[in-house]
Amino acid sequence: MEVYIAGFYVLLLAMGQWDLLQKILLLGLVFIHLHFFEEFGFPGGFAWGGIKVEMKQVNEDVRLWPLNQLSALWGNEWFAVIVYLLPLFFPQVHWLALAAIVFAYLEFLMHVVIFNLGLHSWYNPGSLTAVLGLTLTSTWGLWQLRTQNLFNWVDLVIALVWIFSNYWIAFRSPLFNHFNNKKEFTFSRQDVLKADKYMKKFGTTVDNLKHLNHD
């Protein structure tokens, strides 16, 4: 699904009349959905890897994980719509656009440093699109916009507050917990097998897990 959504934004970018800032935002929408696909689709593995890095220990009962198929979908799409899509319609609200641009660097930090250290790896699910997609787009965009003086330090502070507030709504709020409590959407064996090479580094396999969803 994420690839089709990314393709839709490619078509919008190609067919519409957009200013430079809107083109940057549309490219961000393309790459954030490809990023979600890299994390959970191909090559995938974020279902186990992300929990391992964040929680240090991964419960053998998949029903107790702090993420499932539905809550991951909710969190990702909320963030994509609010942080990336919304500023497309309000480009004059500069801090809103800046939030989408700045978030790429937070993704860079998470995937290049934190997740690689946590998984003892040079690659983790989502790192290619974080670096070659999101970060390069934001860097190119800021360079192209450098003479327009669109952003200031106040915009940056508000943008960061906006990012972290929506991260809480997407992945920590009661609504997120509501979706995460839907046990019929626990991750499947196929989902978790994508993290097999990371699991082996920590002496575990998918066979040690209980209550995986049926593929």
Residue frames relative to the residue before (quaternion, step in Angstrom):
aa qw qx qy qz dx dy dz
M 1.0000 0.0000 0.0000 0.0000 0.00 0.00 0.00
E 0.6534 0.5402 -0.3201 0.4229 3.57 0.95 -0.91
V 0.6311 0.5315 -0.3363 0.4540 3.59 1.05 -0.73
Y 0.6502 0.5112 -0.3150 0.4655 3.58 1.02 -0.79
I 0.6331 0.5150 -0.3313 0.4736 3.57 1.04 -0.77
A 0.6325 0.5181 -0.3258 0.4747 3.59 1.00 -0.83
G 0.6495 0.5203 -0.3144 0.4567 3.59 0.98 -0.82
F 0.6086 0.5531 -0.3423 0.4546 3.56 1.08 -0.72
Y 0.6875 0.4689 -0.2889 0.4732 3.58 0.93 -0.85
V 0.5717 0.5601 -0.3772 0.4661 3.59 1.17 -0.51
L 0.6519 0.5063 -0.3069 0.4738 3.57 0.98 -0.86
L 0.6341 0.5221 -0.3307 0.4647 3.60 0.96 -0.83
L 0.6561 0.5202 -0.3028 0.4552 3.55 0.95 -0.92
A 0.7084 0.4735 -0.2621 0.4531 3.56 0.93 -0.90
M 0.7676 0.4098 -0.1965 0.4520 3.58 0.97 -0.84
G 0.6941 0.5037 -0.2815 0.4305 3.59 1.14 -0.55
Q 0.4240 -0.6419 0.5649 0.2985 3.51 -1.37 0.12
W 0.0712 0.8278 -0.5422 0.1253 3.54 -0.20 1.31
D 0.4155 -0.6596 0.5470 0.3051 3.55 -1.16 0.54
L 0.7468 -0.4263 0.2586 0.4401 3.58 -1.28 0.21
L 0.6679 0.5035 -0.3148 0.4486 3.59 0.84 -0.92
Q 0.6658 0.4944 -0.3068 0.4670 3.59 0.95 -0.80
K 0.6098 0.5344 -0.3538 0.4663 3.60 1.09 -0.63
I 0.6310 0.5256 -0.3279 0.4669 3.58 1.02 -0.78
L 0.6642 0.5053 -0.2952 0.4652 3.57 0.96 -0.90
L 0.6537 0.5062 -0.3138 0.4668 3.59 0.97 -0.80
L 0.6287 0.5100 -0.3343 0.4826 3.57 1.02 -0.74
G 0.6200 0.5384 -0.3307 0.4652 3.56 1.06 -0.74
L 0.6459 0.5139 -0.3125 0.4703 3.59 1.01 -0.80
V 0.6146 0.5327 -0.3442 0.4692 3.58 1.04 -0.72
F 0.7581 0.4192 -0.2261 0.4455 3.55 0.71 -1.08
I 0.6097 0.5365 -0.3845 0.4388 3.63 1.03 -0.52
H 0.6719 0.4677 -0.3124 0.4818 3.61 1.04 -0.64
L 0.6090 0.5018 -0.3549 0.5014 3.59 1.09 -0.55
H 0.5963 0.5635 -0.3429 0.4575 3.56 1.16 -0.65
F 0.6486 0.5030 -0.3138 0.4774 3.59 0.93 -0.87
F 0.6476 0.5167 -0.3182 0.4609 3.57 1.01 -0.82
E 0.6466 0.5127 -0.3243 0.4625 3.58 0.96 -0.80
E 0.6618 0.5221 -0.3065 0.4422 3.58 1.02 -0.78
F 0.8389 0.2180 -0.0667 0.4942 3.57 0.77 -1.05
G 0.7037 0.4540 -0.2655 0.4778 3.60 1.17 -0.49
F 0.7671 -0.2317 0.2014 0.5633 3.56 0.18 -1.29
P 0.5036 -0.2749 -0.8109 0.1150 1.52 -1.49 1.99
G 0.4103 -0.7422 0.4556 0.2706 3.61 1.24 -0.23
G 0.4341 0.7043 -0.5054 0.2453 3.53 -1.33 -0.19
F 0.5002 0.6798 -0.4190 0.3348 3.57 1.26 -0.17
A 0.5184 0.6573 -0.4142 0.3574 3.58 1.17 -0.53
W 0.7457 0.3229 -0.1949 0.5493 3.60 0.95 -0.86
G 0.6786 0.5403 -0.3031 0.3946 3.57 0.84 -1.00
G 0.6605 0.5144 -0.3142 0.4476 3.57 0.93 -0.86
I 0.6567 0.4995 -0.3053 0.4755 3.57 1.01 -0.84
K 0.6262 0.5511 -0.3341 0.4388 3.58 0.98 -0.81
V 0.6880 0.4730 -0.2867 0.4699 3.57 0.88 -0.93
E 0.7239 0.4595 -0.2590 0.4447 3.57 0.84 -0.95
M 0.7948 0.3227 -0.1482 0.4921 3.58 0.86 -0.97
K 0.4103 -0.7224 0.4431 0.3369 3.60 1.32 -0.29
Q 0.7821 0.1312 -0.0754 0.6045 3.59 1.02 -0.77
V 0.2336 -0.7639 0.5876 0.1289 3.57 -1.06 0.79
N 0.4263 -0.7213 0.4892 0.2422 3.56 -0.61 1.15
E 0.4774 -0.6792 0.4723 0.2963 3.60 -0.95 0.81
D 0.6539 0.4560 -0.3096 0.5183 3.59 1.22 -0.39
V 0.3493 -0.7843 0.4765 0.1893 3.56 -0.26 1.29
R 0.5723 0.6024 -0.3755 0.4107 3.60 1.18 -0.49
L 0.7004 0.4612 -0.2529 0.4826 3.58 1.22 -0.51
W 0.4278 0.7069 -0.4698 0.3107 3.59 1.23 0.06
P 0.4699 -0.6881 0.4763 0.2808 3.61 -1.09 0.64
L 0.7214 0.2880 -0.2216 0.5895 3.57 1.21 0.61
N 0.0366 0.7716 -0.6350 -0.0083 3.55 -1.13 0.66
Q 0.7554 -0.3827 0.2512 0.4689 3.59 -1.25 -0.02
L 0.7099 0.4675 -0.2658 0.4548 3.57 0.88 -0.94
S 0.6846 0.4753 -0.3008 0.4635 3.60 0.88 -0.87
A 0.6112 0.5306 -0.3498 0.4717 3.59 1.12 -0.61
L 0.6484 0.5076 -0.3138 0.4727 3.58 0.97 -0.86
W 0.6417 0.5254 -0.3173 0.4600 3.58 0.93 -0.90
G 0.7045 0.4863 -0.2763 0.4369 3.58 0.74 -1.07
N 0.6743 0.5010 -0.2965 0.4542 3.55 0.90 -0.93
E 0.7223 0.4450 -0.2664 0.4574 3.57 0.82 -0.96
W 0.5771 0.5484 -0.3847 0.4670 3.60 1.08 -0.57
F 0.6860 0.4884 -0.2895 0.4550 3.54 0.84 -0.98
A 0.6467 0.5244 -0.3220 0.4507 3.58 0.96 -0.84
V 0.6939 0.4792 -0.2785 0.4597 3.58 0.91 -0.91
I 0.7484 0.4265 -0.2351 0.4503 3.58 0.74 -1.04
V 0.7583 0.3840 -0.2145 0.4811 3.59 0.85 -0.93
Y 0.7834 0.3359 -0.1807 0.4908 3.62 0.97 -0.75
L 0.7426 0.4217 -0.2490 0.4568 3.59 0.81 -0.93
L 0.6273 0.5824 -0.3446 0.3854 3.61 0.87 -0.88
P 0.7007 0.4649 -0.3094 0.4441 3.65 0.79 -0.83
L 0.5037 0.6409 -0.4285 0.3898 3.59 1.22 -0.28
F 0.7311 0.4068 -0.2175 0.5027 3.57 1.10 -0.74
F 0.7590 0.2615 -0.1664 0.5726 3.59 1.28 -0.23
P 0.0402 0.8502 -0.5240 0.0313 3.62 0.74 1.01
Q 0.5860 0.5850 -0.3722 0.4194 3.58 1.23 -0.36
V 0.6065 0.4879 -0.3552 0.5176 3.59 1.28 -0.28
H 0.2565 -0.8534 0.4308 0.1425 3.52 0.22 1.32
W 0.6509 0.5154 -0.3402 0.4415 3.59 0.94 -0.76
L 0.6029 0.5603 -0.3537 0.4444 3.58 1.13 -0.61
A 0.6686 0.4718 -0.2893 0.4966 3.57 0.97 -0.84
L 0.6385 0.5414 -0.3304 0.4359 3.56 1.00 -0.82
A 0.5899 0.5787 -0.3703 0.4243 3.60 1.06 -0.66
A 0.6600 0.4983 -0.3067 0.4711 3.59 0.94 -0.85
I 0.6646 0.5032 -0.3012 0.4631 3.56 1.01 -0.81
V 0.6977 0.4863 -0.2708 0.4510 3.58 0.88 -0.98
F 0.5883 0.6075 -0.3795 0.3753 3.60 1.02 -0.73
A 0.5649 0.6084 -0.3839 0.4042 3.59 1.10 -0.60
Y 0.6817 0.4863 -0.2976 0.4586 3.59 0.97 -0.79
L 0.5976 0.5253 -0.3588 0.4881 3.58 1.17 -0.47
E 0.6225 0.5170 -0.3279 0.4875 3.57 1.08 -0.74
F 0.6161 0.5430 -0.3379 0.4598 3.58 1.01 -0.80
L 0.6662 0.5026 -0.2971 0.4640 3.58 0.87 -0.96
M 0.6790 0.5000 -0.2986 0.4470 3.57 0.86 -0.95
H 0.7737 0.3965 -0.2111 0.4467 3.58 0.72 -1.05
V 0.7101 0.4486 -0.2780 0.4661 3.59 0.95 -0.76
V 0.7753 0.3151 -0.1681 0.5209 3.59 1.01 -0.77
I 0.7873 0.3927 -0.2270 0.4177 3.58 0.28 -1.26
F 0.7240 0.4291 -0.2659 0.4701 3.61 0.75 -0.96
N 0.6348 0.5159 -0.3470 0.4588 3.60 0.99 -0.67
L 0.6465 0.4935 -0.3225 0.4843 3.59 0.99 -0.77
G 0.6929 0.5063 -0.2806 0.4298 3.55 0.89 -0.96
L 0.7511 0.3599 -0.1961 0.5176 3.58 1.10 -0.69
H 0.3851 -0.7417 0.4651 0.2920 3.59 1.33 0.09
S 0.5474 0.6145 -0.3587 0.4406 3.53 0.97 0.92
W 0.4375 -0.6609 0.5382 0.2867 3.54 -1.34 0.32
Y 0.7542 0.2193 -0.1443 0.6019 3.55 1.32 -0.20
N 0.0229 0.7638 -0.6450 -0.0069 3.54 -1.18 0.65
P 0.6581 -0.5459 0.3319 0.3983 3.61 -1.12 0.56
G 0.7680 0.3096 -0.2585 0.4976 3.55 -0.60 1.17
S 0.5499 0.6648 -0.3910 0.3205 3.58 1.18 -0.37
L 0.6266 0.5455 -0.3576 0.4265 3.62 0.99 -0.69
T 0.7113 0.4321 -0.2646 0.4872 3.58 0.83 -0.93
A 0.5897 0.5650 -0.3702 0.4426 3.58 1.14 -0.55
V 0.7396 0.4046 -0.2182 0.4916 3.57 0.94 -0.92
L 0.7924 0.3521 -0.1728 0.4672 3.57 0.60 -1.19
G 0.7135 0.4101 -0.2532 0.5085 3.58 1.21 -0.35
L 0.7957 0.3412 -0.1803 0.4669 3.56 0.25 -1.28
T 0.7213 0.4543 -0.2722 0.4463 3.57 0.72 -1.04
L 0.6602 0.4924 -0.3182 0.4695 3.59 0.93 -0.81
T 0.6281 0.5309 -0.3386 0.4571 3.59 1.02 -0.75
S 0.6829 0.4836 -0.2921 0.4631 3.59 0.87 -0.92
T 0.6544 0.5113 -0.3139 0.4602 3.57 0.98 -0.84
W 0.6461 0.5015 -0.3078 0.4861 3.57 0.98 -0.87
G 0.6638 0.5224 -0.3043 0.4404 3.57 0.94 -0.89
L 0.6651 0.4941 -0.3084 0.4673 3.57 0.90 -0.89
W 0.6328 0.5263 -0.3319 0.4610 3.57 1.05 -0.74
Q 0.6730 0.4959 -0.2919 0.4647 3.57 0.94 -0.88
L 0.7253 0.4387 -0.2292 0.4785 3.57 1.10 -0.74
R 0.3975 0.7858 -0.4315 0.1960 3.58 1.29 -0.20
T 0.7213 0.4470 -0.2595 0.4610 3.61 1.03 -0.66
Q 0.6113 0.6001 -0.3412 0.3869 3.59 1.25 -0.18
N 0.2631 -0.8098 0.4899 0.1871 3.59 1.27 -0.23
L 0.1967 0.8249 -0.5029 0.1672 3.54 0.92 0.96
F 0.8016 0.3070 -0.1133 0.5004 3.57 0.99 -0.86
N 0.0830 -0.7661 0.6335 0.0703 3.54 -1.25 0.54
W 0.7342 -0.4325 0.2834 0.4399 3.59 -1.30 0.04
V 0.6047 0.5440 -0.3600 0.4569 3.58 1.08 -0.61
D 0.6185 0.5380 -0.3321 0.4666 3.57 1.03 -0.80
L 0.6565 0.5229 -0.3106 0.4462 3.56 0.97 -0.89
V 0.6559 0.5075 -0.3150 0.4615 3.58 0.92 -0.88
I 0.6696 0.4847 -0.3000 0.4762 3.59 0.89 -0.93
A 0.6289 0.5455 -0.3316 0.4438 3.58 1.00 -0.81
L 0.6678 0.4954 -0.3013 0.4667 3.60 0.94 -0.85
V 0.6263 0.5186 -0.3309 0.4788 3.58 1.02 -0.78
W 0.6406 0.5321 -0.3084 0.4598 3.57 1.01 -0.87
I 0.6491 0.5222 -0.3118 0.4569 3.57 0.95 -0.91
F 0.7339 0.4334 -0.2539 0.4573 3.58 0.71 -1.05
S 0.6019 0.5485 -0.3559 0.4585 3.59 1.10 -0.60
N 0.7136 0.4360 -0.2582 0.4837 3.55 0.91 -0.89
Y 0.5564 0.5575 -0.3977 0.4707 3.58 1.18 -0.38
W 0.6398 0.5159 -0.3250 0.4678 3.58 0.99 -0.80
I 0.6536 0.5014 -0.3151 0.4713 3.59 0.91 -0.88
A 0.6987 0.4957 -0.2717 0.4384 3.57 0.91 -0.96
F 0.8580 0.1703 -0.0211 0.4841 3.59 0.84 -0.96
R 0.7607 0.3420 -0.2157 0.5078 3.61 1.20 0.09
S 0.5633 0.6626 -0.3635 0.3340 3.58 1.19 -0.46
P 0.6717 -0.4677 0.3728 0.4372 3.62 -1.25 0.18
L 0.6277 0.5290 -0.3479 0.4529 3.60 1.03 -0.67
F 0.6162 0.5219 -0.3350 0.4855 3.58 1.03 -0.76
N 0.6693 0.5015 -0.3030 0.4569 3.59 0.89 -0.93
H 0.5932 0.5634 -0.3573 0.4506 3.57 1.10 -0.68
F 0.6867 0.4617 -0.2814 0.4859 3.58 0.88 -0.91
N 0.6734 0.5139 -0.3029 0.4366 3.57 0.98 -0.82
N 0.6372 0.5310 -0.3237 0.4553 3.58 1.21 -0.40
K 0.5145 0.6148 -0.4242 0.4212 3.60 1.29 -0.01
K 0.2404 -0.8422 0.4667 0.1226 3.56 0.09 1.33
E 0.5788 0.5887 -0.3848 0.4127 3.58 1.20 -0.38
F 0.6976 0.4413 -0.2681 0.4968 3.58 1.28 -0.19
T 0.2680 0.7520 -0.5507 0.2437 3.58 1.12 0.56
F 0.6084 -0.5707 0.3987 0.3809 3.57 -1.16 0.53
S 0.4249 -0.7080 0.5142 0.2319 3.53 -1.15 0.70
R 0.6829 -0.4505 0.3693 0.4408 3.55 -1.31 0.15
Q 0.6372 0.5302 -0.3259 0.4547 3.58 0.99 -0.82
D 0.6211 0.5416 -0.3387 0.4541 3.60 1.00 -0.80
V 0.7424 0.4375 -0.2300 0.4522 3.55 0.78 -1.09
L 0.5846 0.5921 -0.3751 0.4086 3.60 1.07 -0.63
K 0.5789 0.5938 -0.3751 0.4142 3.58 1.15 -0.50
A 0.6890 0.4366 -0.2687 0.5123 3.58 1.28 -0.33
D 0.2949 0.8150 -0.4712 0.1637 3.58 1.29 0.12
K 0.6804 0.4992 -0.3132 0.4355 3.61 0.87 -0.88
Y 0.6456 0.4829 -0.3253 0.4942 3.59 1.15 -0.50
M 0.6290 0.5514 -0.3316 0.4364 3.57 1.00 -0.83
K 0.6445 0.5428 -0.3278 0.4272 3.59 0.94 -0.85
K 0.6049 0.5663 -0.3557 0.4324 3.59 1.11 -0.62
F 0.7457 0.3556 -0.1949 0.5287 3.55 1.19 -0.54
G 0.5862 -0.6583 0.3349 0.3330 3.53 1.23 0.54
T 0.6449 0.4841 -0.3447 0.4806 3.57 1.05 0.66
T 0.1693 -0.7639 0.6120 0.1150 3.56 -1.29 0.29
V 0.6820 -0.4773 0.3563 0.4244 3.54 -1.30 0.17
D 0.5907 0.5934 -0.3646 0.4075 3.60 1.16 -0.52
N 0.6255 0.5425 -0.3394 0.4464 3.59 1.22 -0.31
L 0.6195 0.5716 -0.3316 0.4237 3.58 1.28 -0.25
K 0.2652 -0.7667 0.5710 0.1259 3.53 -1.18 0.69
H 0.8522 0.2052 -0.1567 0.4550 3.53 -1.31 0.56
L 0.1968 0.7606 -0.5773 0.2224 3.56 0.91 0.94
N 0.5172 -0.6300 0.4799 0.3246 3.53 -1.11 0.69
H 0.5234 -0.6110 0.4790 0.3511 3.58 -1.18 0.48
D 0.5038 -0.6551 0.4709 0.3088 3.59 -0.96 0.87
